[in-house]
Amino acid sequence: MNQDLRKIIHVDMDAFYASVEQLDHPEWRDKPLVVGGNAERGVIAAASYEARKYGVRSAMSSILAAKKCPNLIFAKARFDRYKEISLEIREIFYEFTDLVEPLSLDEAFLDVTENKKGFKSAIYIARKIREDIKERTGLNASAGVSYNKFLAKTASDLNKPNGQAVILPEHAEEFLERLPIEKFFGIGKVTAEKMHSFGIHSGADLKQFSLQFLTSKFGKSGLHYFNIVRGVHLSEVQPNRIRKSVSAENTFAKDIFESEEINKAMSKILDELIRRLKKSGINGRTISIKIKYSDYTIQTRSRTIDQYPDFQTLRNISFDLLNQEPLKMPVRLLGAGVSNLNLTEERIHFGKQLDLPFRGNKEDK
């Protein structure tokens, strides 16, 4: 095992959107709650742990969720509020290190190999961050600690909710050999089923296959699978993640089809998209629209232009795309966005990993 190890923490908020709603609405605490949709239509964005006991999960249809849990509370999503709390949590991260890689509003990687507090124990830092989050926001977070991002992410799921786990370097390979293949971060349902067809059900099974076999069956991902089951994952914490697009969309309470309704709805979506572009100072040369029909099929249309458009041009092109051909059936969702953004990629590279003890000395906190 290479001794030049980093100290990586993955912090993951517990049922973040649902927990924020329960925090702001005391009457909803300890009750099954979901964010998004209603009892008649829509898709669940997040589910409280009380709702999960009934088998309710994110991405589930609202109708099915209501059937599984007749007393389910449906809360409207408030992303401005979630972002507000997310930024507050992020400020806590920055008190310990500048090497923070947000993955979404509710999770992030932190590299605390060298940190602002001078603590040598990554385990202690993870616990202190979780305590600070609880004290300042009232919300629970879970954390995983290890020497690379893959293992830290895997560890953060082990003792949820409101817990943490560590995978030490000397235990990593043994742990991975016992881990069911479905629990490997980045291996989804389809890939897991394909692995099952080859007799791969655990890390130990995966470890029996050669690099040549894995790349022949899984392409470039084969090398990744070959490495991670051996505890090797070289991706560094990237504090400057590059945004690839800005978009806005709306799912309608009832399907719409009349041209006047469609155009009015798109106009409101473009108002929101332009507001986000103004706030962020971002613009993009590729303009796209998204249409989800009543049968859940999705159609996208896009156009790339030579210069960054002004907002009126953005509107004109969006409506051209919308009206370039007749809609084939009623619409349940419309969206608009821009990509090919006017951003420059700035990455921080860290060179050789530092030779530091992973857990710190016994006297360290």
Secondary structure by P-SEA (a helix, b strand, c coil): cccbbbbbbbbbcccaaaaaaaaaccccccccccccccccbbbbccccaaaaaacccccccaaaaaaacccbbbbcccaaaaaaaaaaaaaaaaaccccccccccccccccccccccccccaaaaaaaaaaaaaacccccccccccccaaaaaaaaacccccccccccccaaaaaaaaccccccccccaaaaaaaaaaccccaaaaaaccaaaaaaacccaaaaaacccccccccccccbbbbcccbbbbbbccccccaaaaaaaaaaaaaaaaaaaaaacccccccbbbbbccccbbbbbbccccccccaaaaaaaaaaaaacccccccccccccccccccbbbbbbbbccccccccccccccc
